[in-house]
Amino acid sequence: MTIDSGAGDAASSPGGIIPEGADPDEYDRRRRRVLWSMPAALFVVASAAGEGGNAMTLAWATQVSSEPKLVAVSVEKEAFTCELITAGGVFSLCVIDREDRAIVRKFTKPVEVDVAGGTLNGFAFHDGSTGAPVLDQSASWIECRVRQSLELGSHTLFLGEVVDAGFAKPEDTPVLRMEDTRMNYGG
């Protein structure tokens, strides 16, 4: 089997590969619209290391193995949460109820942690079994220990083995998806 790298007659630029003869700006706008059209849920990913803890909105997460149970999250390298996942080696992935879309907006900016009050940006949380924060208002949650990480351009991909998981709301609770908001990410 031969795998085509896709480079063929295309030129490479800082924004990626541009097909020969294509206007770079027009092509980039179209490529971003296509990538934004891919279905994506929105999550809150959280981590802790030492005395620090943080949570942030995340669009890129998926299960990547069933044996062992592995979840992948892609976190922007500049994010404090990326630093915490790297240092602490754990993260939680909180699945958000479709009705709670305000939550993801609250975690696109720096987080105010109130340890005494047990809140992140005003939302109650508890420390999971790994020490990573878990939002109490999550529909469900997964806790992972980092097995591997990979630097990928602007992001770090963390592969985490599931060590705990649970439902805080009924299993059939509809989950928040990108199209439920006016947000877009990637592309």
Phi, psi and omega in degrees: 000135177250133178254124179280126180288348179085354184287320176029242180265013184272153176261149179258141177225172179304331179274359180122190183282134178244123179300146180304134178084353181275143173289120186303317181291315180296316179297317181297318177299316179295316180300317178297319179297319178295315179297323178293337182281349179291133181301136180211135172275165173244138184230172165241124177254139183223154177207168178212148175208128182060232180271352185267147175212155181199163175216152179208156175291141183220136178252339187252096178209142178196156171283135183240353178204144177259342178216099359285168179287110181238139177239140177249135172232139179248116188241134179303131184301328182285346186285141177300324179299324177299316178299317181292319178297318179298314183286317186271337178072017180219157171204157171245148177238113183260121178274131188256137176295138180305328181285347183256036186301337179298333181301312185294329176295324181292340184252019173268352180241169179307143186268136171264117181260125174245091184297316181297320180274350180066042180230151170241116183051035177088355180260130181298142176218164171226156176282127176285183182297335179272349186096349177287139178295144176233123179292129180295333183275002178300149171288319176205171182207157179225137173247139183225150167255133183293125175262329185198153173223155183217127178282124182228090179059239183280354186232161170247129177266121178253127172260119182242137175274130181292124179245346177196152180199155178190170177251135173256345179228170179305144184302333182269013178297125178296137183262154182290133177238158182308318184291350176281352182236179173261015182273155166214155182209144179092198180078000000 
